[in-house]
Amino acid sequence: MSILAFTLILLAGAYLAGLVGSLTGLGGGVVVIPLLTLVFHIDIRYAIGAALLASIATSSGAASAYVKEGITNIRLGMFLEIATTIGAVIGAFIAVYTPTNTIAILFGAILLFSAAMTIRKKNQEALAVGSKWSVKFKLNSSYPTKDGVVPYQLNHVGAGFSIMTLAGIMSGLLGIGSGALKVLAMDTTMHIPFKVSTTTSNFMIGVTAAASAVVYLQRGYMDPGIAFPVVLGVIGGAFTGAKLLARIDPKLLRYLFCAAISFVAIEMIYNGYHHQF
Amino acid sequence: MKRTSKRFLVDHDIEQIIGWQLRLGVITASVIVGIGGLLYLMQSGRQARPPYHQFLGTAAGFTTLKEILTGMQQGDAKAYVQLGVVILILTPIFRIAFSLVGFVLEKDRLYICITLIVLAVMMISIFGGLKV
């Protein structure tokens, strides 16, 4: 296959990955890894490099819109970024000593978990009284809704911080945004309304991914020939996805994609188990 | 009430600036990646696909800023793509710096410290014991 043909096919594949990532809320990066490894038989390390770039691009693009709407809790994001960036650097360092098959199995497991998280019951309630630490770190805030500005407080700051460190490690090790773990920490543990937790998680993904991306760039994980079609394709797909989401409620689509992605996750685990990476 | 409304104004401005900066970063990076990519296709589009199932690591080149700049001087399209990649990675790092400015304007000492810690972690991962 010539470079031209390879690039065009990869561009189309990355566009679809960006679209699916956006419609399911999983993010573009997470769909790129199985696409590159299972379909194109590219070494998983190149796939991780490309996926990190896709995560940075899509999360920064989406964050720019959310931040302007004032839903994102910038202080909370900044505070938790201490945990995710430290975790990401640890993850990127562990990655050198982790066999690629183990990484593939771990990736499959996280992908299954993420797919399950997207169809969970979402936390709509704003907590009225938070913990001592939420006040100390000025994490309580308010966000605009249809019925006016709603104040919220949060609790279990320590537990949330710990899960965020784990999310960072996974992000650094696997090259994904680990949005699902971030939302688990904020939504389920700290009791933040899901609109705030999803936008704040998205806000943090770029910084978390960049923390490990600088390490991976210097290790040669980012190949220009792969990065070029993947970055442009995923951005295009995510853009189309955002446009579609404004017009349709893709509930059925989301279930279908989540089922499909679960199969992909199982295939990653199966192949990793049989040492095919 | 006056205090909160002022804080809201500063917060709001910073939100606008961060939003604008993130968008600019992603657009600049994609344009450069796109131009570099087109050049790459013109230079080597007819060649066979590289053996991506084998991981070359740093041997493939363009893993340091120096290699990227040298490659650009030699007109290597891959170096231009990689420059776009570097700008993309820098976009969220610049966002941290912009947040820092916001917290300085608000005189929020706690968050100036928190933001500096995050920036320090970033610097450790960029320079910490790795070749640059």
Interface residues (C-beta under 8 A of the other chain):
Chain A: M1 S2 I3 L4 A5 F6 T7 F40 H41 I42 D43 R45 Y46 L53 I56 A57 S59 S60 G61 A63 S64 A65 V67 K68 G70 T72 I74 R75 M78 F79 E81 I82 T85 I86 A88 V89 A92 F137 K138 G206 V207 A209 A210 A211 S212 A213 V214 V215 L217 Q218 R219 G220 M222 D223 P224 G225 I226 A227 F228 P229 V231 L232 I235
Chain B: D11 H12 I14 E15 Q16 I18 G19 W20 L22 R23 G25 V26 A29 S30 V33 G34 G36 G37 Y40 L41 S44 G45 R46 Q47 A48 R49 P50 Y52 H53 Q54 F55 L56 G57 T58 A59 A60 F62 T63 T64 A77 K78 A79 V81 Q82 G84 V85 V86 L88 I89 L90 T91 P92 I93 R95 I96 S99 G102 D108 L110 Y111 I114 T115 I117 V118 V121 M122 I124 S125 I126 G128 L130 K131 V132
